[in-house]
Amino acid sequence: MKFIPIFEPNIGSKEIFYVNKAVRSGWVSSLGYFVEKFEKDFSKYCGRRHGVSVSNGTVALHLALLALDIGRGDEVIVPNFSFVATVNSVLYTGATPVLVDIESDTLNIDVVKLEEKITKKTKAVIVVHTYGHPADMGAIMKIAEKHQLKVIEDAAEAHGAKYKNKRVGGFGDISCFSFYGNKTITTGEGGMCLVNDEKINKKMLLLRDHGMRKEKKYWHEVVGYNYRITNLQAALGCAQLERLEAFLKIKIKNAALYKKLLKDVPWIILPVEKSYAKHSYWMFSILIKEGMGYSRDTVMKKLKEAGIDSRVIFYPISDMPPYKKFTGKYLEVSKKTAYQGLSLPSSTKLTEKEIRYICNTLKNL
Ligand SMILES: Cc1ncc(COP(=O)(O)O)c(C=O)c1O
């Protein structure tokens, strides 16, 4: 069996055709047919009015926070378990991140603990749909309404996932996506902010392009950024978006097979799917039960010896040097669970034979 990577982008003839068309058109920077098409099609897919494409998912979060006027003196609630971009985006604005613990099964923000961390300074919450499992948006939106908080969805890992039949990215004030090479659909590097509010949309467009309005070239109204995506990346995105539903079907089918084959392994905890959720299984991630004789790192080493790639799940934000000062009470679940988890190969190019081989390798440890 050849080496099985954790992820491979699924690039086919449609992608090559669209990118080729973009290259040949001469529109290789951020103006061009595919940028607007990608924004229109992706926002429609998620049930939002406007899409503002950007150069990656990290700056999507930064742009969203700026557009909501978040800055020095404000507190923003973030989960203590996520890719570090979630918390970094808050720090870029000068606001203070407030770390909240996670649920041990979905690995998403703990809604009860979230409400306990709200203070007079809390202005917003960034909700992450971790590994493709939607956060409990109903409960979160209720809390946000009660305390008048802005909600940003960090849906980088959850393209196409649904909360109660509504696609993620359609909740809260602004939602942010990443299209990095390992995401369910990719533009190489890239991201997008989705919004319904016309004013916020305009503000994001302004900030994305150095504070310059389309109607008055080289007149800069505010200090903005160059956070634009290119037409070439958007061309790739348009082709990938046409295949997203097919990718999701494969991911869900692969997850079901993993679950079926691993269900009787006593030291593995499988990912859950809550009754309100339609999981998109971006990364199929398992936890290693404590006290069963295997550590997460041993399992990963054994998989590697068998030619199988795997990936640690995220470390708790509060344990890493730049963020230790933001640690606080009640972070026990994230501080423990984060060291128990690993992601298994999750590409849409994975074959049934490969999944059976991975599961047999795990069973035989
Ligand atoms: C939850 C989350 N937020 C934000 C990002 C940042 O996206 P990017 O890598 O495109 O900057 C990622 C992943 O890469 C992510 O997983």
The ligand as an SDF file (V2000), in Angstrom:
LIG
                    3D

 16 16  0  0  0  0  0  0  0  0999 V2000
  -10.9220   27.3540   12.3640 C   0  0  0  0  0  0  0  0  0  0  0  0
  -10.0020   28.0470   11.4280 C   0  0  0  0  0  0  0  0  0  0  0  0
  -10.0150   29.3740   11.3580 N   0  0  0  0  0  0  0  0  0  0  0  0
   -9.2310   30.0530   10.5240 C   0  0  0  0  0  0  0  0  0  0  0  0
   -8.3420   29.3960    9.6930 C   0  0  0  0  0  0  0  0  0  0  0  0
   -7.4090   30.2190    8.8630 C   0  0  0  0  0  0  0  0  0  0  0  0
   -7.5070   30.0490    7.5230 O   0  0  0  0  0  0  0  0  0  0  0  0
   -6.2490   30.2960    6.5500 P   0  0  0  0  0  0  0  0  0  0  0  0
   -5.2950   29.2000    6.7670 O   0  0  0  0  0  0  0  0  0  0  0  0
   -6.8660   30.2910    5.1980 O   0  0  0  0  0  0  0  0  0  0  0  0
   -5.6780   31.6270    6.8990 O   0  0  0  0  0  0  0  0  0  0  0  0
   -8.3020   27.9910    9.7210 C   0  0  0  0  0  0  0  0  0  0  0  0
   -7.4510   27.1750    8.8830 C   0  0  0  0  0  0  0  0  0  0  0  0
   -6.6510   27.1390    8.1980 O   0  0  0  0  0  0  0  0  0  0  0  0
   -9.1380   27.3040   10.6200 C   0  0  0  0  0  0  0  0  0  0  0  0
   -9.0990   25.9550   10.6960 O   0  0  0  0  0  0  0  0  0  0  0  0
  1  2  1  0
  2  3  1  0
  2 15  2  0
  3  4  2  0
  4  5  1  0
  5  6  1  0
  5 12  2  0
  6  7  1  0
  7  8  1  0
  8  9  2  0
  8 10  1  0
  8 11  1  0
 12 13  1  0
 12 15  1  0
 13 14  2  0
 15 16  1  0
M  END
$$$$
